[in-house]
């Protein structure tokens, strides 16, 4: 670097330093968000209780010369305030992860309550139980707010022909 270029750089640096030192500084302010604010509240959470399945029977029945698999469950609500119209029903012939919502009259019927207990019968397709098989059913509660409980479920295994199979309950 030449001497002239060095002096020009030094002068430029000195001028910049003088300008920076001469700039006004910002004043300290008290912003409104620095003011302390406090609040208290009470939060109450409500969990929609899942229905409780009490019994489960899986069977194949001879209906109109066709074998029909059925799962019958008895169940109740663990708290008061829910009725039969607050129930949602689920069915799957492909495993519990495939549970799909079904409406009353579309393969499921419910009676009750009798002493607080409902009886729901889920019917599979005709000939569906001819060589045995399995199905999963479930029931959940819907609160007036629209929130839905977890699903309590039952897994049924149908007999090879006519008769009673096995049934396993999983309450949520």
C-alpha positions in Angstrom: 0.0 0.0 0.0 1.3 3.5 -0.9 1.9 6.2 1.7 -0.8 8.3 0.2 -3.4 5.5 0.4 -2.3 4.9 4.0 -2.9 8.5 4.9 -6.3 8.6 3.2 -7.3 5.6 5.2 -6.1 7.1 8.4 -7.9 10.3 7.8 -11.1 8.4 6.8 -10.9 6.5 10.1 -10.4 9.6 12.1 -13.3 11.4 10.5 -15.6 8.4 11.1 -14.5 8.2 14.8 -15.2 11.9 15.3 -18.7 11.6 13.7 -19.6 8.6 15.8 -18.5 10.2 19.0 -20.5 13.4 18.2 -23.8 11.6 17.5 -26.4 12.1 20.2 -27.1 9.1 22.4 -30.6 7.7 22.9 -32.5 8.5 26.1 -33.6 5.9 28.5 -37.4 5.3 28.4 -39.8 3.4 30.6 -41.9 1.3 28.3 -45.5 0.2 29.3 -44.6 -3.5 28.8 -42.1 -3.2 31.6 -44.8 -2.5 34.1 -45.6 -5.4 36.3 -49.1 -6.9 35.8 -50.5 -9.9 37.6 -53.6 -11.9 37.1 -55.1 -15.0 38.7 -57.7 -17.4 37.4 -59.2 -20.8 38.1 -59.3 -23.4 35.3 -61.5 -26.4 35.6 -61.0 -29.2 33.1 -63.8 -31.6 32.3 -63.0 -35.1 30.9 -65.9 -36.8 29.1 -66.0 -40.2 30.8 -65.9 -43.3 28.6 -68.7 -45.8 28.9 -67.8 -49.0 30.8 -68.4 -52.3 29.0 -69.6 -54.9 31.6 -70.1 -58.0 29.5 -69.4 -59.2 25.9 -70.6 -62.2 24.0 -69.5 -63.1 20.4 -71.6 -65.6 18.6 -72.6 -66.9 15.2 -76.3 -67.4 14.6 -78.3 -69.1 11.9 -80.6 -66.4 10.5 -82.6 -67.0 7.3 -80.3 -69.9 6.4 -77.2 -67.6 6.6 -74.6 -67.5 9.4 -74.5 -64.0 11.0 -71.8 -63.0 13.4 -72.9 -60.9 16.4 -71.3 -59.2 19.3 -73.6 -58.2 22.2 -72.3 -55.9 24.9 -73.8 -54.6 28.1 -72.5 -51.2 29.2 -73.1 -48.2 31.4 -72.1 -44.6 31.9 -69.8 -44.2 35.0 -71.4 -40.9 35.9 -74.9 -39.4 35.7 -76.1 -36.9 33.1 -75.7 -39.1 30.0 -78.5 -40.9 28.1 -78.6 -43.5 25.3 -78.7 -40.7 22.7 -75.2 -39.5 24.0 -73.6 -42.8 22.8 -71.5 -43.2 19.7 -70.9 -46.7 18.3 -67.9 -48.2 16.4 -67.4 -51.4 14.4 -64.5 -53.0 12.6 -63.9 -56.3 11.0 -60.2 -55.4 10.3 -58.9 -54.8 13.8 -59.3 -52.2 16.5 -57.3 -49.6 14.6 -60.0 -49.8 11.9 -62.9 -48.8 14.1 -65.4 -46.8 12.2 -68.4 -44.9 13.5 -71.7 -46.7 12.8 -75.2 -45.3 13.4 -78.0 -47.1 15.2 -80.0 -49.1 12.7 -76.9 -49.7 10.5 -75.7 -52.9 12.0 -76.2 -51.9 15.7 -79.2 -51.8 18.0 -79.4 -50.7 21.6 -81.9 -51.2 24.3 -82.2 -49.8 27.8 -81.3 -48.5 30.2 -82.4 -51.3 32.5 -81.1 -50.4 36.0 -78.6 -48.1 34.3 -77.3 -50.7 31.9 -77.6 -50.6 28.1 -77.5 -53.6 25.8 -76.0 -53.1 22.3 -75.9 -55.7 19.6 -73.5 -55.4 16.6 -74.3 -57.6 13.6 -71.7 -58.4 11.0 -72.5 -59.2 7.4 -74.4 -62.3 6.3 -72.1 -65.3 5.8 -69.3 -63.3 7.6 -69.2 -65.8 10.4 -69.3 -68.9 8.2 -65.6 -69.9 8.8 -65.1 -68.0 12.0 -63.5 -64.6 12.1 -63.1 -61.6 14.4 -64.6 -58.2 14.9 -64.1 -55.2 17.1 -66.8 -53.0 18.5 -66.8 -49.9 20.6 -68.9 -47.3 22.4 -68.1 -43.7 23.4 -69.9 -40.8 25.1 -70.6 -37.4 23.5 -70.9 -34.4 25.8 -73.3 -31.6 24.9 -70.2 -29.5 24.2 -69.4 -31.8 21.3 -66.4 -33.4 23.1 -66.2 -37.2 22.7 -64.8 -39.6 25.3 -62.2 -42.3 24.6 -63.7 -45.5 23.1 -64.3 -48.5 25.3 -64.0 -51.6 23.0 -64.5 -55.3 22.8 -62.7 -57.8 20.5 -64.8 -60.8 19.5 -63.7 -64.1 17.9 -66.5 -66.0 16.3 -66.8 -69.8 16.3 -66.1 -71.9 13.2 -69.8 -72.5 12.7 -72.8 -71.9 15.0 -72.2 -71.1 18.6 -70.4 -68.8 21.0 -66.9 -67.6 20.6 -64.7 -65.5 22.9 -64.8 -61.8 23.7 -62.2 -59.5 25.3 -63.2 -56.2 26.8 -60.9 -53.1 26.9 -62.4 -50.2 28.9 -60.8 -46.8 28.5 
